[in-house]
Amino acid sequence: MTKNSPKSFGRQIAAPVIITIILCLMVLGQIVGTFFLMPELEFPLWGTFLGIGVPLVFIGLMAYVLVERIKDVKSGEEDDLDNY
């Protein structure tokens, strides 16, 4: 397959980037809303670590998947169904 032009690369990667940004903002909003805007909720230490750690891991996984998608688009792969 041939490499994509910069214009088509931008079109193909726009949706995954936008969706990743929106999801990251939602998860960060959940963290802020739960732990910083509601101080009357006295979470135990393990609850605080879970409440912040799990969403941060989720954000890291979303970033990893986005990077993999960018690599796929740069390599010319439209989808990876050809591998199966």
Biopython code that builds the backbone (N, CA, C, O; Angstrom):
import numpy as np
from Bio.PDB.StructureBuilder import StructureBuilder

atoms = [
    (1, "MET", "N", (0.826, -1.179, 0.000)),
    (1, "MET", "CA", (0.000, 0.000, 0.000)),
    (1, "MET", "C", (0.872, 1.244, 0.000)),
    (1, "MET", "O", (2.009, 1.236, 0.471)),
    (2, "THR", "N", (0.315, 2.288, -0.532)),
    (2, "THR", "CA", (1.066, 3.525, -0.598)),
    (2, "THR", "C", (0.815, 4.360, 0.649)),
    (2, "THR", "O", (-0.189, 4.206, 1.345)),
    (3, "LYS", "N", (1.743, 5.226, 0.895)),
    (3, "LYS", "CA", (1.592, 6.117, 2.049)),
    (3, "LYS", "C", (0.500, 7.133, 1.767)),
    (3, "LYS", "O", (0.267, 7.509, 0.618)),
    (4, "ASN", "N", (-0.160, 7.568, 2.811)),
    (4, "ASN", "CA", (-1.238, 8.534, 2.684)),
    (4, "ASN", "C", (-0.681, 9.936, 2.528)),
    (4, "ASN", "O", (0.403, 10.242, 3.024)),
    (5, "SER", "N", (-1.424, 10.784, 1.838)),
    (5, "SER", "CA", (-1.029, 12.181, 1.733)),
    (5, "SER", "C", (-1.312, 12.865, 3.069)),
    (5, "SER", "O", (-2.125, 12.378, 3.855)),
    (6, "PRO", "N", (-0.650, 13.985, 3.327)),
    (6, "PRO", "CA", (-0.883, 14.682, 4.604)),
    (6, "PRO", "C", (-2.340, 15.095, 4.790)),
    (6, "PRO", "O", (-2.849, 15.094, 5.911)),
    (7, "LYS", "N", (-3.010, 15.447, 3.696)),
    (7, "LYS", "CA", (-4.400, 15.878, 3.815)),
    (7, "LYS", "C", (-5.297, 14.719, 4.244)),
    (7, "LYS", "O", (-6.142, 14.891, 5.123)),
    (8, "SER", "N", (-5.128, 13.542, 3.640)),
    (8, "SER", "CA", (-5.962, 12.402, 4.019)),
    (8, "SER", "C", (-5.563, 11.872, 5.394)),
    (8, "SER", "O", (-6.403, 11.331, 6.114)),
    (9, "PHE", "N", (-4.287, 12.023, 5.769)),
    (9, "PHE", "CA", (-3.862, 11.614, 7.099)),
    (9, "PHE", "C", (-4.597, 12.417, 8.160)),
    (9, "PHE", "O", (-5.054, 11.863, 9.159)),
    (10, "GLY", "N", (-4.709, 13.716, 7.945)),
    (10, "GLY", "CA", (-5.414, 14.579, 8.888)),
    (10, "GLY", "C", (-6.878, 14.207, 9.019)),
    (10, "GLY", "O", (-7.438, 14.245, 10.115)),
    (11, "ARG", "N", (-7.496, 13.850, 7.911)),
    (11, "ARG", "CA", (-8.906, 13.456, 7.950)),
    (11, "ARG", "C", (-9.093, 12.133, 8.676)),
    (11, "ARG", "O", (-10.049, 11.970, 9.434)),
    (12, "GLN", "N", (-8.194, 11.195, 8.450)),
    (12, "GLN", "CA", (-8.337, 9.871, 9.051)),
    (12, "GLN", "C", (-8.040, 9.877, 10.539)),
    (12, "GLN", "O", (-8.567, 9.042, 11.273)),
    (13, "ILE", "N", (-7.223, 10.781, 10.989)),
    (13, "ILE", "CA", (-6.815, 10.778, 12.390)),
    (13, "ILE", "C", (-7.623, 11.763, 13.224)),
    (13, "ILE", "O", (-7.531, 11.742, 14.451)),
    (14, "ALA", "N", (-8.409, 12.620, 12.590)),
    (14, "ALA", "CA", (-9.152, 13.655, 13.313)),
    (14, "ALA", "C", (-10.144, 13.050, 14.308)),
    (14, "ALA", "O", (-10.184, 13.470, 15.465)),
    (15, "ALA", "N", (-10.933, 12.085, 13.883)),
    (15, "ALA", "CA", (-11.955, 11.507, 14.770)),
    (15, "ALA", "C", (-11.343, 10.818, 15.990)),
    (15, "ALA", "O", (-11.799, 11.066, 17.106)),
    (16, "PRO", "N", (-10.322, 9.959, 15.823)),
    (16, "PRO", "CA", (-9.737, 9.350, 17.021)),
    (16, "PRO", "C", (-9.137, 10.365, 17.997)),
    (16, "PRO", "O", (-9.230, 10.183, 19.211)),
    (17, "VAL", "N", (-8.531, 11.419, 17.483)),
    (17, "VAL", "CA", (-7.941, 12.436, 18.358)),
    (17, "VAL", "C", (-9.038, 13.178, 19.115)),
    (17, "VAL", "O", (-8.929, 13.393, 20.322)),
    (18, "ILE", "N", (-10.089, 13.566, 18.410)),
    (18, "ILE", "CA", (-11.183, 14.296, 19.053)),
    (18, "ILE", "C", (-11.860, 13.441, 20.116)),
    (18, "ILE", "O", (-12.137, 13.920, 21.215)),
    (19, "ILE", "N", (-12.125, 12.189, 19.797)),
    (19, "ILE", "CA", (-12.774, 11.291, 20.752)),
    (19, "ILE", "C", (-11.891, 11.067, 21.971)),
    (19, "ILE", "O", (-12.389, 11.047, 23.097)),
    (20, "THR", "N", (-10.585, 10.897, 21.764)),
    (20, "THR", "CA", (-9.663, 10.704, 22.881)),
    (20, "THR", "C", (-9.628, 11.938, 23.781)),
    (20, "THR", "O", (-9.631, 11.814, 25.006)),
    (21, "ILE", "N", (-9.594, 13.117, 23.180)),
    (21, "ILE", "CA", (-9.584, 14.344, 23.975)),
    (21, "ILE", "C", (-10.862, 14.477, 24.794)),
    (21, "ILE", "O", (-10.815, 14.811, 25.978)),
    (22, "ILE", "N", (-12.006, 14.215, 24.159)),
    (22, "ILE", "CA", (-13.283, 14.320, 24.872)),
    (22, "ILE", "C", (-13.347, 13.333, 26.031)),
    (22, "ILE", "O", (-13.763, 13.698, 27.131)),
    (23, "LEU", "N", (-12.942, 12.095, 25.797)),
    (23, "LEU", "CA", (-12.974, 11.092, 26.865)),
    (23, "LEU", "C", (-12.014, 11.439, 27.995)),
    (23, "LEU", "O", (-12.346, 11.255, 29.166)),
    (24, "CYS", "N", (-10.827, 11.940, 27.657)),
    (24, "CYS", "CA", (-9.869, 12.335, 28.698)),
    (24, "CYS", "C", (-10.416, 13.489, 29.528)),
    (24, "CYS", "O", (-10.259, 13.499, 30.749)),
    (25, "LEU", "N", (-11.055, 14.458, 28.885)),
    (25, "LEU", "CA", (-11.641, 15.574, 29.626)),
    (25, "LEU", "C", (-12.775, 15.101, 30.531)),
    (25, "LEU", "O", (-12.934, 15.605, 31.643)),
    (26, "MET", "N", (-13.562, 14.137, 30.060)),
    (26, "MET", "CA", (-14.641, 13.598, 30.892)),
    (26, "MET", "C", (-14.086, 12.890, 32.118)),
    (26, "MET", "O", (-14.600, 13.066, 33.223)),
    (27, "VAL", "N", (-13.049, 12.096, 31.932)),
    (27, "VAL", "CA", (-12.458, 11.365, 33.056)),
    (27, "VAL", "C", (-11.797, 12.337, 34.024)),
    (27, "VAL", "O", (-11.929, 12.180, 35.238)),
    (28, "LEU", "N", (-11.089, 13.336, 33.511)),
    (28, "LEU", "CA", (-10.485, 14.334, 34.392)),
    (28, "LEU", "C", (-11.555, 15.122, 35.136)),
    (28, "LEU", "O", (-11.373, 15.464, 36.305)),
    (29, "GLY", "N", (-12.659, 15.411, 34.478)),
    (29, "GLY", "CA", (-13.765, 16.086, 35.146)),
    (29, "GLY", "C", (-14.352, 15.247, 36.263)),
    (29, "GLY", "O", (-14.759, 15.769, 37.301)),
    (30, "GLN", "N", (-14.392, 13.948, 36.042)),
    (30, "GLN", "CA", (-14.882, 13.042, 37.081)),
    (30, "GLN", "C", (-13.944, 13.060, 38.292)),
    (30, "GLN", "O", (-14.402, 13.098, 39.434)),
    (31, "ILE", "N", (-12.653, 13.035, 38.043)),
    (31, "ILE", "CA", (-11.681, 13.083, 39.142)),
    (31, "ILE", "C", (-11.826, 14.392, 39.913)),
    (31, "ILE", "O", (-11.896, 14.387, 41.142)),
    (32, "VAL", "N", (-11.872, 15.505, 39.196)),
    (32, "VAL", "CA", (-11.973, 16.809, 39.845)),
    (32, "VAL", "C", (-13.288, 16.924, 40.603)),
    (32, "VAL", "O", (-13.314, 17.371, 41.750)),
    (33, "GLY", "N", (-14.366, 16.525, 39.967)),
    (33, "GLY", "CA", (-15.668, 16.634, 40.614)),
    (33, "GLY", "C", (-15.797, 15.773, 41.848)),
    (33, "GLY", "O", (-16.423, 16.178, 42.827)),
    (34, "THR", "N", (-15.221, 14.605, 41.814)),
    (34, "THR", "CA", (-15.354, 13.685, 42.932)),
    (34, "THR", "C", (-14.472, 14.071, 44.108)),
    (34, "THR", "O", (-14.919, 14.020, 45.254)),
    (35, "PHE", "N", (-13.246, 14.452, 43.852)),
    (35, "PHE", "CA", (-12.298, 14.616, 44.946)),
    (35, "PHE", "C", (-11.996, 16.047, 45.347)),
    (35, "PHE", "O", (-11.596, 16.295, 46.484)),
    (36, "PHE", "N", (-12.181, 16.991, 44.439)),
    (36, "PHE", "CA", (-11.788, 18.349, 44.772)),
    (36, "PHE", "C", (-12.977, 19.288, 44.952)),
    (36, "PHE", "O", (-12.867, 20.287, 45.663)),
    (37, "LEU", "N", (-14.088, 18.989, 44.332)),
    (37, "LEU", "CA", (-15.252, 19.859, 44.470)),
    (37, "LEU", "C", (-16.214, 19.382, 45.549)),
    (37, "LEU", "O", (-17.135, 20.109, 45.920)),
    (38, "MET", "N", (-16.015, 18.177, 46.052)),
    (38, "MET", "CA", (-16.861, 17.639, 47.111)),
    (38, "MET", "C", (-16.009, 17.234, 48.316)),
    (38, "MET", "O", (-15.827, 16.043, 48.566)),
    (39, "PRO", "N", (-15.489, 18.201, 49.059)),
    (39, "PRO", "CA", (-14.596, 17.846, 50.172)),
    (39, "PRO", "C", (-15.329, 17.181, 51.329)),
    (39, "PRO", "O", (-14.690, 16.558, 52.177)),
    (40, "GLU", "N", (-16.651, 17.297, 51.385)),
    (40, "GLU", "CA", (-17.366, 16.659, 52.499)),
    (40, "GLU", "C", (-17.369, 15.133, 52.389)),
    (40, "GLU", "O", (-17.672, 14.445, 53.363)),
    (41, "LEU", "N", (-17.037, 14.606, 51.222)),
    (41, "LEU", "CA", (-16.915, 13.150, 51.077)),
    (41, "LEU", "C", (-15.546, 12.747, 51.601)),
    (41, "LEU", "O", (-14.534, 13.001, 50.948)),
    (42, "GLU", "N", (-15.506, 12.146, 52.729)),
    (42, "GLU", "CA", (-14.222, 11.759, 53.316)),
    (42, "GLU", "C", (-13.901, 10.330, 52.901)),
    (42, "GLU", "O", (-14.311, 9.365, 53.546)),
    (43, "PHE", "N", (-13.155, 10.223, 51.804)),
    (43, "PHE", "CA", (-12.774, 8.919, 51.297)),
    (43, "PHE", "C", (-11.611, 8.361, 52.105)),
    (43, "PHE", "O", (-10.749, 9.118, 52.551)),
    (44, "PRO", "N", (-11.577, 7.053, 52.297)),
    (44, "PRO", "CA", (-10.367, 6.458, 52.901)),
    (44, "PRO", "C", (-9.218, 6.566, 51.901)),
    (44, "PRO", "O", (-9.430, 6.830, 50.717)),
    (45, "LEU", "N", (-8.013, 6.361, 52.391)),
    (45, "LEU", "CA", (-6.832, 6.515, 51.533)),
    (45, "LEU", "C", (-6.877, 5.575, 50.336)),
    (45, "LEU", "O", (-6.550, 5.978, 49.219)),
    (46, "TRP", "N", (-7.280, 4.320, 50.558)),
    (46, "TRP", "CA", (-7.334, 3.371, 49.439)),
    (46, "TRP", "C", (-8.402, 3.791, 48.429)),
    (46, "TRP", "O", (-8.236, 3.564, 47.231)),
    (47, "GLY", "N", (-9.476, 4.389, 48.886)),
    (47, "GLY", "CA", (-10.510, 4.861, 47.970)),
    (47, "GLY", "C", (-10.023, 6.018, 47.118)),
    (47, "GLY", "O", (-10.370, 6.136, 45.943)),
    (48, "THR", "N", (-9.219, 6.861, 47.726)),
    (48, "THR", "CA", (-8.649, 7.979, 46.982)),
    (48, "THR", "C", (-7.689, 7.476, 45.908)),
    (48, "THR", "O", (-7.720, 7.944, 44.770)),
    (49, "PHE", "N", (-6.834, 6.518, 46.275)),
    (49, "PHE", "CA", (-5.907, 5.963, 45.291)),
    (49, "PHE", "C", (-6.647, 5.275, 44.154)),
    (49, "PHE", "O", (-6.279, 5.427, 42.989)),
    (50, "LEU", "N", (-7.685, 4.521, 44.485)),
    (50, "LEU", "CA", (-8.468, 3.868, 43.437)),
    (50, "LEU", "C", (-9.198, 4.889, 42.574)),
    (50, "LEU", "O", (-9.234, 4.772, 41.349)),
    (51, "GLY", "N", (-9.773, 5.881, 43.221)),
    (51, "GLY", "CA", (-10.551, 6.877, 42.503)),
    (51, "GLY", "C", (-9.728, 7.752, 41.586)),
    (51, "GLY", "O", (-10.238, 8.282, 40.599)),
    (52, "ILE", "N", (-8.463, 7.905, 41.907)),
    (52, "ILE", "CA", (-7.583, 8.688, 41.038)),
    (52, "ILE", "C", (-6.751, 7.775, 40.147)),
    (52, "ILE", "O", (-6.533, 8.093, 38.978)),
    (53, "GLY", "N", (-6.284, 6.652, 40.671)),
    (53, "GLY", "CA", (-5.402, 5.758, 39.916)),
    (53, "GLY", "C", (-6.069, 5.074, 38.744)),
    (53, "GLY", "O", (-5.499, 5.011, 37.655)),
    (54, "VAL", "N", (-7.265, 4.560, 38.952)),
    (54, "VAL", "CA", (-7.959, 3.843, 37.871)),
    (54, "VAL", "C", (-8.257, 4.774, 36.693)),
    (54, "VAL", "O", (-7.971, 4.409, 35.553)),
    (55, "PRO", "N", (-8.822, 5.966, 36.927)),
    (55, "PRO", "CA", (-9.034, 6.859, 35.785)),
    (55, "PRO", "C", (-7.734, 7.282, 35.098)),
    (55, "PRO", "O", (-7.710, 7.451, 33.879)),
    (56, "LEU", "N", (-6.660, 7.453, 35.862)),
    (56, "LEU", "CA", (-5.391, 7.811, 35.231)),
    (56, "LEU", "C", (-4.852, 6.674, 34.373)),
    (56, "LEU", "O", (-4.276, 6.916, 33.312)),
    (57, "VAL", "N", (-5.035, 5.439, 34.820)),
    (57, "VAL", "CA", (-4.649, 4.290, 33.995)),
    (57, "VAL", "C", (-5.493, 4.258, 32.725)),
    (57, "VAL", "O", (-4.980, 3.970, 31.643)),
    (58, "PHE", "N", (-6.784, 4.553, 32.853)),
    (58, "PHE", "CA", (-7.677, 4.605, 31.701)),
    (58, "PHE", "C", (-7.208, 5.661, 30.700)),
    (58, "PHE", "O", (-7.224, 5.418, 29.494)),
    (59, "ILE", "N", (-6.794, 6.823, 31.189)),
    (59, "ILE", "CA", (-6.290, 7.875, 30.303)),
    (59, "ILE", "C", (-5.011, 7.405, 29.600)),
    (59, "ILE", "O", (-4.830, 7.655, 28.408)),
    (60, "GLY", "N", (-4.134, 6.732, 30.330)),
    (60, "GLY", "CA", (-2.912, 6.196, 29.727)),
    (60, "GLY", "C", (-3.202, 5.176, 28.643)),
    (60, "GLY", "O", (-2.551, 5.172, 27.599)),
    (61, "LEU", "N", (-4.179, 4.311, 28.886)),
    (61, "LEU", "CA", (-4.557, 3.328, 27.873)),
    (61, "LEU", "C", (-5.152, 3.995, 26.635)),
    (61, "LEU", "O", (-4.893, 3.562, 25.512)),
    (62, "MET", "N", (-5.939, 5.033, 26.833)),
    (62, "MET", "CA", (-6.498, 5.754, 25.688)),
    (62, "MET", "C", (-5.387, 6.401, 24.865)),
    (62, "MET", "O", (-5.440, 6.392, 23.635)),
    (63, "ALA", "N", (-4.388, 6.958, 25.535)),
    (63, "ALA", "CA", (-3.268, 7.564, 24.823)),
    (63, "ALA", "C", (-2.491, 6.507, 24.037)),
    (63, "ALA", "O", (-2.079, 6.752, 22.904)),
    (64, "TYR", "N", (-2.293, 5.337, 24.637)),
    (64, "TYR", "CA", (-1.592, 4.247, 23.953)),
    (64, "TYR", "C", (-2.351, 3.804, 22.699)),
    (64, "TYR", "O", (-1.751, 3.609, 21.642)),
    (65, "VAL", "N", (-3.662, 3.648, 22.820)),
    (65, "VAL", "CA", (-4.468, 3.222, 21.674)),
    (65, "VAL", "C", (-4.437, 4.287, 20.584)),
    (65, "VAL", "O", (-4.398, 3.955, 19.399)),
    (66, "LEU", "N", (-4.453, 5.557, 20.966)),
    (66, "LEU", "CA", (-4.376, 6.631, 19.977)),
    (66, "LEU", "C", (-3.044, 6.589, 19.231)),
    (66, "LEU", "O", (-3.011, 6.740, 18.010)),
    (67, "VAL", "N", (-1.954, 6.387, 19.956)),
    (67, "VAL", "CA", (-0.642, 6.312, 19.309)),
    (67, "VAL", "C", (-0.593, 5.127, 18.347)),
    (67, "VAL", "O", (-0.052, 5.248, 17.248)),
    (68, "GLU", "N", (-1.149, 3.990, 18.745)),
    (68, "GLU", "CA", (-1.184, 2.822, 17.855)),
    (68, "GLU", "C", (-2.012, 3.101, 16.608)),
    (68, "GLU", "O", (-1.646, 2.672, 15.514)),
    (69, "ARG", "N", (-3.120, 3.811, 16.760)),
    (69, "ARG", "CA", (-3.960, 4.154, 15.616)),
    (69, "ARG", "C", (-3.222, 5.088, 14.669)),
    (69, "ARG", "O", (-3.317, 4.940, 13.450)),
    (70, "ILE", "N", (-2.485, 6.052, 15.222)),
    (70, "ILE", "CA", (-1.709, 6.965, 14.382)),
    (70, "ILE", "C", (-0.656, 6.187, 13.600)),
    (70, "ILE", "O", (-0.432, 6.455, 12.419)),
    (71, "LYS", "N", (-0.009, 5.223, 14.255)),
    (71, "LYS", "CA", (0.986, 4.392, 13.559)),
    (71, "LYS", "C", (0.337, 3.599, 12.433)),
    (71, "LYS", "O", (0.913, 3.481, 11.351)),
    (72, "ASP", "N", (-0.858, 3.052, 12.672)),
    (72, "ASP", "CA", (-1.561, 2.295, 11.641)),
    (72, "ASP", "C", (-1.902, 3.172, 10.439)),
    (72, "ASP", "O", (-1.735, 2.753, 9.294)),
    (73, "VAL", "N", (-2.374, 4.377, 10.700)),
    (73, "VAL", "CA", (-2.745, 5.269, 9.605)),
    (73, "VAL", "C", (-1.502, 5.692, 8.835)),
    (73, "VAL", "O", (-1.538, 5.767, 7.607)),
    (74, "LYS", "N", (-0.399, 5.971, 9.534)),
    (74, "LYS", "CA", (0.839, 6.358, 8.850)),
    (74, "LYS", "C", (1.378, 5.236, 7.980)),
    (74, "LYS", "O", (1.952, 5.488, 6.921)),
    (75, "SER", "N", (1.193, 3.993, 8.426)),
    (75, "SER", "CA", (1.711, 2.861, 7.651)),
    (75, "SER", "C", (0.821, 2.518, 6.471)),
    (75, "SER", "O", (1.184, 1.680, 5.646)),
    (76, "GLY", "N", (-0.340, 3.153, 6.380)),
    (76, "GLY", "CA", (-1.213, 2.902, 5.247)),
    (76, "GLY", "C", (-2.277, 1.885, 5.524)),
    (76, "GLY", "O", (-3.082, 1.595, 4.639)),
    (77, "GLU", "N", (-2.320, 1.330, 6.711)),
    (77, "GLU", "CA", (-3.347, 0.360, 7.073)),
    (77, "GLU", "C", (-4.645, 1.090, 7.355)),
    (77, "GLU", "O", (-4.691, 1.936, 8.247)),
    (78, "GLU", "N", (-5.684, 0.788, 6.629)),
    (78, "GLU", "CA", (-6.980, 1.394, 6.905)),
    (78, "GLU", "C", (-7.600, 0.744, 8.127)),
    (78, "GLU", "O", (-8.170, 1.431, 8.975)),
    (79, "ASP", "N", (-7.497, -0.554, 8.224)),
    (79, "ASP", "CA", (-7.954, -1.271, 9.387)),
    (79, "ASP", "C", (-7.107, -2.529, 9.507)),
    (79, "ASP", "O", (-6.411, -2.893, 8.560)),
    (80, "ASP", "N", (-7.152, -3.185, 10.631)),
    (80, "ASP", "CA", (-6.328, -4.375, 10.800)),
    (80, "ASP", "C", (-7.134, -5.642, 10.594)),
    (80, "ASP", "O", (-6.740, -6.700, 11.086)),
    (81, "LEU", "N", (-8.231, -5.571, 9.897)),
    (81, "LEU", "CA", (-8.995, -6.781, 9.600)),
    (81, "LEU", "C", (-8.259, -7.662, 8.580)),
    (81, "LEU", "O", (-8.534, -8.857, 8.475)),
    (82, "ASP", "N", (-7.329, -7.066, 7.835)),
    (82, "ASP", "CA", (-6.550, -7.852, 6.870)),
    (82, "ASP", "C", (-5.651, -8.858, 7.562)),
    (82, "ASP", "O", (-5.216, -9.824, 6.935)),
    (83, "ASN", "N", (-5.360, -8.656, 8.844)),
    (83, "ASN", "CA", (-4.464, -9.563, 9.576)),
    (83, "ASN", "C", (-5.166, -10.853, 9.981)),
    (83, "ASN", "O", (-4.504, -11.800, 10.407)),
    (84, "TYR", "N", (-6.496, -10.915, 9.856)),
    (84, "TYR", "CA", (-7.227, -12.064, 10.362)),
    (84, "TYR", "C", (-7.894, -12.842, 9.251)),
    (84, "TYR", "O", (-8.555, -13.847, 9.511)),
]
sb = StructureBuilder()
sb.init_structure("model")
sb.init_model(0)
sb.init_chain("A")
sb.init_seg("    ")
for serial, (resi, resn, name, xyz) in enumerate(atoms, 1):
    if name == "N":
        sb.init_residue(resn, " ", resi, " ")
    sb.init_atom(name, np.array(xyz, "f"), 0.0, 1.0, " ", f" {name:<3s}", serial, name[0])
structure = sb.get_structure()
